């Protein structure tokens, strides 16, 4: 699995097999791609950086995410959005 960041129009940290799947996850869970330029906004990032950033994130309730949930999400082979822009909550 690889890790991707999107900063515009809304921030997201995504774990996906490839950039195209990351785009699909973003559209499904964050925002649409009205102008068709989202793929250009998706950047692959180092796994260490992504894992550290994800581990410091709080849940929608403002609570710390349990360590076992973080580890399960990182270790799984499921494509997923790990962090979503707080302005969307």
C-alpha positions as CSV (number, residue, x, y, z in Angstrom):
1,X,0.0,0.0,0.0
2,X,1.0,3.6,-0.6
3,X,0.1,6.8,1.0
4,X,-1.2,9.9,-0.6
5,X,-2.0,13.5,0.4
6,X,-4.5,15.8,-1.1
7,X,-4.5,19.5,0.0
8,X,-7.1,21.0,-2.3
9,X,-10.0,21.4,-2.3
10,X,-9.9,19.7,1.1
11,X,-7.1,17.9,2.9
12,X,-7.1,14.1,3.0
13,X,-4.6,11.4,3.8
14,X,-5.3,8.3,1.9
15,X,-4.0,4.8,1.9
16,X,-4.4,3.1,-1.5
17,X,-2.8,0.7,-3.9
18,X,-2.3,3.5,-6.5
19,X,-3.0,7.1,-7.3
20,X,-6.2,6.3,-9.3
21,X,-7.7,4.3,-6.4
22,X,-6.7,7.2,-4.0
23,X,-8.6,9.5,-6.3
24,X,-11.7,7.2,-6.2
25,X,-11.5,7.1,-2.3
26,X,-11.3,10.9,-2.2
27,X,-14.3,11.3,-4.4
28,X,-16.3,8.7,-2.4
29,X,-15.4,10.0,1.1
30,X,-14.3,13.6,0.8
31,X,-15.3,15.7,-2.2
32,X,-16.1,15.3,-5.9
33,X,-13.8,16.1,-8.8
34,X,-16.0,18.7,-10.6
35,X,-13.2,20.1,-12.8
36,X,-11.4,16.9,-13.4
37,X,-8.0,18.1,-12.0
38,X,-8.0,16.1,-8.7
39,X,-5.5,13.6,-10.0
40,X,-3.0,16.4,-10.3
41,X,-3.5,17.4,-6.7
42,X,-2.7,13.9,-5.3
43,X,0.9,13.4,-4.1
44,X,2.5,10.2,-2.9
45,X,4.2,10.6,0.4
46,X,6.6,8.4,2.5
47,X,4.9,5.8,4.7
48,X,6.8,6.9,7.8
49,X,5.5,10.4,7.4
50,X,1.9,9.2,6.8
51,X,1.9,6.9,9.7
52,X,3.3,9.5,12.1
53,X,0.7,12.1,10.9
54,X,-2.2,9.6,11.2
55,X,-1.1,8.6,14.7
56,X,-1.4,12.2,15.8
57,X,-4.9,12.7,14.5
58,X,-8.0,12.8,16.6
59,X,-11.3,11.3,15.8
60,X,-14.4,13.3,14.7
61,X,-15.3,13.5,18.4
62,X,-12.0,15.1,19.2
63,X,-10.8,12.0,21.0
64,X,-7.5,10.3,20.5
65,X,-7.7,7.3,18.1
66,X,-6.9,4.1,20.0
67,X,-3.5,2.6,19.1
68,X,-5.0,-0.8,18.1
69,X,-7.3,1.0,15.6
70,X,-4.4,2.9,14.1
71,X,-2.3,-0.3,13.8
72,X,-5.2,-2.2,12.3
73,X,-5.9,0.5,9.7
74,X,-2.2,0.7,8.8
75,X,-1.7,-3.0,8.5
76,X,-4.9,-3.8,6.6
77,X,-4.9,-4.2,2.8
78,X,-8.0,-2.1,2.5
79,X,-7.9,1.2,0.6
80,X,-9.1,3.9,2.9
81,X,-9.2,7.6,3.8
82,X,-7.2,8.0,7.0
83,X,-7.6,11.7,7.7
84,X,-10.2,14.1,6.4
85,X,-10.1,17.9,6.6
86,X,-11.6,19.0,9.9
87,X,-13.7,21.6,8.2
88,X,-15.8,18.9,6.7
89,X,-16.7,17.2,10.0
